[in-house]
Amino acid sequence: MIDTHVHLYDQAYDKDRDRVVARAKEAGVTRCILPAIERSTYKAMEACLKSYPNWTFKAMGVHPGSIGSNYKEELDFARTHVNKAVAIGEVGLDFYRSREFQKEQIVALEEQIQWAKELDLPLIIHSRSAFPELLQTFKKCSHPNMRGILHAWSGGVEVFREANRYGHFYMGIGGVLTFRNARLAEVVKETQLNQIVLETDAPWLSPEPFRGKRNESAYLVYIADRLAQVKGTNKEYVVAVTTQNALSLFFTKAYE
Ligand SMILES: [Zn+2]
């Protein structure tokens, strides 16, 4: 399995990171993608990438929650530290708490989509309470090789399909799928497995039976289990298809 979204460098793991990694490997996690957030967390991310080479892989970008009045400095920093990245991320739009920096978020997303185009890299997209603006931005910036993950997908199947008119996007599925009465299960039922990748978003969004506790990549197993149940198939098949999806998205160009 590949955890396509884990913040393993978060301080939540400072006391036991080696054990967290050991448990993930034991559970069958073969690679992890670490998405960047902002300058202040980059040092920890670099250290983590160094500690677990060829198991952790870097995504570089500025999280929409870190786009504020100094967003140009954040963008400059990310652009100059994009070397060795297998993706641009996580980037996107988040108007859940505030629209104060809506304009800046959109400008930053457009610029980072441009990086992905120039560097021929996939995008890891974070979108919350922002689907109309996200689709508008995709429409404006679409290019033939636009591709990536719509991470922690919370929209309907129609929005997902519309996003796929502008690029090739996988649906990032994590712990939310294991929650009772998750509307997400209905969306997943209508989405083909070859459009889905697994992710934990750890240390956040723990799947059942760990909901509310610290999440970790080893719990990917619970997400794969639930996904198999929703799709009416077995876990081995889910793991095989979603791993292949992640491999072809992140590792065909730069590392194979
Ligand atoms: Zn994230």
Residues whose N, C-alpha, C, O or C-beta is under 5 A from the ligand:
A	BS01	ZN	none
